[in-house]
């Protein structure tokens, strides 16, 4: 088994097919999207492929060390939205192809109008995990 992180971004990839930002969705559309995500995670728990997941707020600050005795440097108060992670899911699967298939399925979560958002997801292997795109 190999662990992968499926990363959802607020921006930073080609526009999704249903490209209405979540802050413009109705409460019912947000609820349906979150239910899809929870149902997806529950299915992976049943197969033993689920590790963990979390949705993240769009607010955030980039911070870096600026030298001994100096305060941290921030981009603040908020980083550009395109750079922020919207959420993630860690999975533990047998093959890279399985990770691709699950990411594609997760990309179909509903958005505005209850239509699939076709969002781009980034697949990142955990450091030290063996994988190849040709698996």
MIFIDO-638334 format. One record per residue (C-alpha): x, y, z. Coordinates in nm, 2 decimals, decimal comma. Layout:
<sites>
site east:X | north:Y | up:Z
...
</sites>
This chain:
<sites>
site east:0,00 | north:0,00 | up:0,00
site east:0,11 | north:0,36 | up:-0,07
site east:-0,01 | north:0,67 | up:0,09
site east:-0,11 | north:0,97 | up:-0,11
site east:-0,25 | north:1,32 | up:-0,03
site east:-0,53 | north:1,44 | up:-0,25
site east:-0,51 | north:1,82 | up:-0,23
site east:-0,80 | north:2,05 | up:-0,31
site east:-0,70 | north:2,40 | up:-0,40
site east:-0,90 | north:2,72 | up:-0,40
site east:-0,73 | north:2,81 | up:-0,72
site east:-0,40 | north:2,73 | up:-0,90
site east:-0,52 | north:2,48 | up:-1,16
site east:-0,72 | north:2,52 | up:-1,48
site east:-1,07 | north:2,64 | up:-1,41
site east:-1,31 | north:2,36 | up:-1,33
site east:-1,61 | north:2,30 | up:-1,54
site east:-1,85 | north:2,43 | up:-1,28
site east:-1,64 | north:2,72 | up:-1,17
site east:-1,87 | north:2,91 | up:-0,93
site east:-1,68 | north:2,99 | up:-0,61
site east:-1,81 | north:2,82 | up:-0,30
site east:-1,89 | north:3,15 | up:-0,13
site east:-2,15 | north:3,20 | up:-0,40
site east:-2,33 | north:2,86 | up:-0,34
site east:-2,65 | north:2,83 | up:-0,16
site east:-2,64 | north:2,67 | up:0,19
site east:-2,81 | north:2,37 | up:0,03
site east:-2,53 | north:2,34 | up:-0,23
site east:-2,26 | north:2,37 | up:0,03
site east:-2,44 | north:2,10 | up:0,24
site east:-2,47 | north:1,87 | up:-0,06
site east:-2,10 | north:1,91 | up:-0,14
site east:-2,00 | north:1,84 | up:0,22
site east:-2,23 | north:1,53 | up:0,23
site east:-2,06 | north:1,40 | up:-0,09
site east:-1,72 | north:1,44 | up:0,07
site east:-1,83 | north:1,27 | up:0,39
site east:-2,00 | north:0,98 | up:0,20
site east:-1,68 | north:0,94 | up:-0,01
site east:-1,47 | north:0,92 | up:0,30
site east:-1,71 | north:0,67 | up:0,46
site east:-1,68 | north:0,44 | up:0,16
site east:-1,30 | north:0,46 | up:0,18
site east:-1,31 | north:0,38 | up:0,56
site east:-1,51 | north:0,06 | up:0,47
site east:-1,23 | north:-0,05 | up:0,22
site east:-0,95 | north:0,05 | up:0,46
site east:-0,82 | north:0,31 | up:0,21
site east:-0,91 | north:0,62 | up:0,42
site east:-0,64 | north:0,77 | up:0,64
site east:-0,76 | north:1,12 | up:0,73
site east:-0,92 | north:1,44 | up:0,58
site east:-1,00 | north:1,80 | up:0,66
site east:-1,16 | north:2,10 | up:0,49
site east:-0,98 | north:2,42 | up:0,54
site east:-1,09 | north:2,79 | up:0,57
site east:-0,99 | north:3,02 | up:0,29
site east:-0,82 | north:3,25 | up:0,54
site east:-0,45 | north:3,19 | up:0,60
site east:-0,11 | north:3,36 | up:0,64
site east:0,22 | north:3,26 | up:0,50
site east:0,50 | north:3,28 | up:0,76
site east:0,88 | north:3,24 | up:0,74
site east:1,18 | north:3,28 | up:0,97
site east:1,36 | north:3,61 | up:0,92
site east:1,67 | north:3,56 | up:1,14
site east:1,77 | north:3,53 | up:1,50
site east:1,58 | north:3,77 | up:1,73
site east:1,36 | north:3,90 | up:1,45
site east:0,99 | north:3,86 | up:1,43
site east:0,85 | north:3,62 | up:1,17
site east:0,78 | north:3,76 | up:0,83
site east:0,42 | north:3,72 | up:0,71
site east:0,24 | north:3,79 | up:0,38
site east:-0,05 | north:3,89 | up:0,59
site east:-0,29 | north:3,91 | up:0,69
site east:-0,40 | north:3,67 | up:0,41
site east:-0,22 | north:3,48 | up:0,14
site east:-0,34 | north:3,50 | up:-0,22
site east:-0,63 | north:3,26 | up:-0,26
site east:-0,47 | north:3,08 | up:-0,55
site east:-0,20 | north:2,95 | up:-0,32
site east:-0,43 | north:2,82 | up:-0,04
site east:-0,53 | north:2,46 | up:0,01
site east:-0,91 | north:2,42 | up:0,04
site east:-0,88 | north:2,08 | up:0,20
site east:-0,71 | north:1,74 | up:0,17
site east:-0,77 | north:1,37 | up:0,21
site east:-0,50 | north:1,12 | up:0,28
site east:-0,55 | north:0,77 | up:0,13
site east:-0,37 | north:0,44 | up:0,15
site east:-0,41 | north:0,25 | up:-0,17
site east:-0,26 | north:-0,05 | up:-0,35
site east:-0,16 | north:0,14 | up:-0,68
site east:-0,11 | north:0,48 | up:-0,82
site east:-0,39 | north:0,41 | up:-1,06
site east:-0,63 | north:0,36 | up:-0,77
site east:-0,52 | north:0,70 | up:-0,64
site east:-0,59 | north:0,85 | up:-0,98
site east:-0,93 | north:0,69 | up:-0,99
site east:-1,03 | north:0,81 | up:-0,65
site east:-0,91 | north:1,16 | up:-0,72
site east:-1,12 | north:1,17 | up:-1,04
site east:-1,42 | north:1,05 | up:-0,84
site east:-1,37 | north:1,31 | up:-0,57
site east:-1,35 | north:1,57 | up:-0,85
site east:-1,71 | north:1,50 | up:-0,92
site east:-1,84 | north:1,65 | up:-0,59
site east:-2,14 | north:1,87 | up:-0,65
site east:-2,12 | north:2,24 | up:-0,66
site east:-2,35 | north:2,52 | up:-0,78
site east:-2,67 | north:2,40 | up:-0,93
site east:-2,59 | north:2,05 | up:-0,79
site east:-2,37 | north:1,99 | up:-1,09
site east:-2,03 | north:1,82 | up:-1,05
site east:-1,75 | north:2,08 | up:-1,01
site east:-1,49 | north:1,88 | up:-1,20
site east:-1,23 | north:2,04 | up:-0,99
site east:-0,86 | north:1,96 | up:-1,03
site east:-0,70 | north:1,77 | up:-0,74
site east:-0,33 | north:1,74 | up:-0,68
site east:-0,21 | north:1,39 | up:-0,59
site east:0,11 | north:1,39 | up:-0,38
site east:0,28 | north:1,07 | up:-0,25
site east:0,39 | north:1,07 | up:0,11
site east:0,77 | north:1,11 | up:0,13
site east:0,94 | north:0,78 | up:0,11
site east:0,65 | north:0,60 | up:-0,05
site east:0,73 | north:0,41 | up:-0,36
site east:0,51 | north:0,50 | up:-0,66
site east:0,54 | north:0,56 | up:-1,03
site east:0,30 | north:0,72 | up:-1,27
site east:0,33 | north:0,40 | up:-1,48
site east:0,21 | north:0,17 | up:-1,20
</sites>
